[in-house]
Amino acid sequence: MALVDKNSTRPIFVGAGANLPHPSYASPRETLQAALLELDRRQTRVLRYSPWYSTAPVPASSQPWYVNVVAEVETALAADQLLELLHDIEELFGRVRSVANAPRLIDLDLLDFRGETAPGGPGRAVLPHPRMALRAFVLRPLADLAPEWRHPVSGTTIRELLAALPADQAAHRL
């Protein structure tokens, strides 16, 4: 099992979202809070997280709005191992993958792993997350957490990415 240097100064960011109530945890926010606690119990430490957001579904649809948050974490796990852990937690919380952009009980995404880039593949992380630069539900909470963040591939600032978002991607702090 490949481990990475715990002392790396570059942050790791995980996005979390949900728009369906969970049978055990009630609201999407309570589900996500429980998932962050679970993540903190498993070889990963949640250092801090952004304010909570209520966000419009992407693409726009009639499904319920989401609750989203971004967490900064530290771990000795490699990126692919952390992605596997996130998927394990999603499964524990009842995530069933169906069609793209379907409503969900929980969604955990590895957004940025210490600025690394990786093409992904079966069981491998795509780094940075391939659609994060196009999503208000990621960028708004990330901007609160890391206002100086830059996209690891393009070098674009988070402010520039936010300014380029379409108007239909509403995100409101809770």
N, C-alpha and C positions, 0 to 999 in steps of 0.2 A: 504494500500500500504506500504510494508516494505521498509524502507530506511536504509542505512548503514552510518557509521560514516564518515563524510566529512573529518575529520582530519587524516584518516589513512595514514600512511607514505608509504605503499606499492603502487606501481604504477598500473595503468590500461592501457593496450595496446590494440589498435584497429588497425586491418589491413585493407587496402583498395586497391582494384585493379580493373582494367577495361582494355578491349582490343578492344572495339568497339566504334566508334564515337557516340556521343549522339546528337539527333536532335536539342536540345536547347543549349547545352554547347560546342559542337564541339569535341575537342580531349578528349581522356580518361583522360589526366591529368587535363584539365579544369573541367571535370565532377567531378573528385575526389576532386578538390579544392572546388567546389561548395558544395559537400556533407559534407566536413569538416566544412565549414561555417554553413551549416544547422545543423550539430551536435552541433556546438557551440551555436546555438540559442535555443536549446531544452534541458534544465536541465543538460547539460553537457558542460564542458569547455575544449577546446583543449589547452593543456599547451604548447606542442611543437610537431614537427613531424620530421621524418628522412629525409635524402635526398631522392629524387625520383629515382626510378629504372626502367629500361626496363628489362623485364624478359621473359624467354622462357616459353611457355605453359607447364603445367604438367598435364598428361603425354605428352611427346613430340608429336607434331602434326603439321599440316600445317596451323593452325589458326594463326591469328596475335599475335605478342608478346604483353605482358601486360605492363601496367604502374602500379607500386606498391609503396606504402608508408605505414609507421607505425606511428600512432599518440599515444602520451601519453595524457590521458584525466583524468579529475576528475569529479565526480558526486556524488550526494547523493542517486542516484538510486541503487537498488540491481542489481546483475548480470543479473538475468532473465529479469528485467525491461530494463536494458541497451540493452540486446540482442533484445528485442521487439522493442525498439527505432531504433536500427540499421536496423531491417527488415522494419520498417515503412519508414525510409529514402530511403532504396533500392526501395520500392514500389513507393514512390514519384518520384524517378528518373527513373522509368520505368522498373525495374528489373522484368523479368519473369523467374521463375524457370522452367527449362525443364530437359534435361538430365545432368548427372554429367559431370563436366569439359567442359561444352559448353562455347563458347565465350559469353561475357557479357558486358552490358553497365556499370554495377557497381556491386561490391561485397564488403560488409562490414562484417568483422569478429571480434568477441570478442576473442582476443588471450589469454590474461592473466588478470584476475581480482584480483589484490592484492595478487597473489600467492595462491588463493583459488583453491580447487579441488572440482569438482562436476560431477556426472555421467550423468547428463542431463535427457532428457525425453521430451515428447510433450510440447513444449513451454518453455522448460528449457534449460539453457546453459550447455554445456559440457565444463568443465574447468580443465586444460587449453585446448585450441582448440586442438582437437585430432590429427590433422595432421601437426601442425605448426612446430614440430621438424624435419619434413621430407621435408620442402619446402624452397628453397633458396629465393623465393620471399617474405617470411616472415622473415627468419633469417638474411639475409643481411641488410635490413633496420633496423631491431630490434637491430642488433649488433652496428650499427652506433648510435642509440638512447640510448641504454643501454648495453654498452660493458661488464658489470659485471653480466648481467642477467643469471640466472640459471633456468632450467626447474623445475617447482614446484613439479613434481612427481619424476623424476629421479635424480634431483640435478645436472644433466650434464650442464657444462658451454656452453655458446653460441659458444665459439671458438671450443669446441669439437664437437658440433652438426654441425657446418659449415664444419669442416674437414671430417665428415662422409657422406656428401652429394654426390650423384652421379654427375659425370662431365657434364651430359647433362642438368643440371639445371643451365643454364647460367643466370647471373644477373649482369647488368652493370649500374653504376650510370649515371644518366642523367645530 
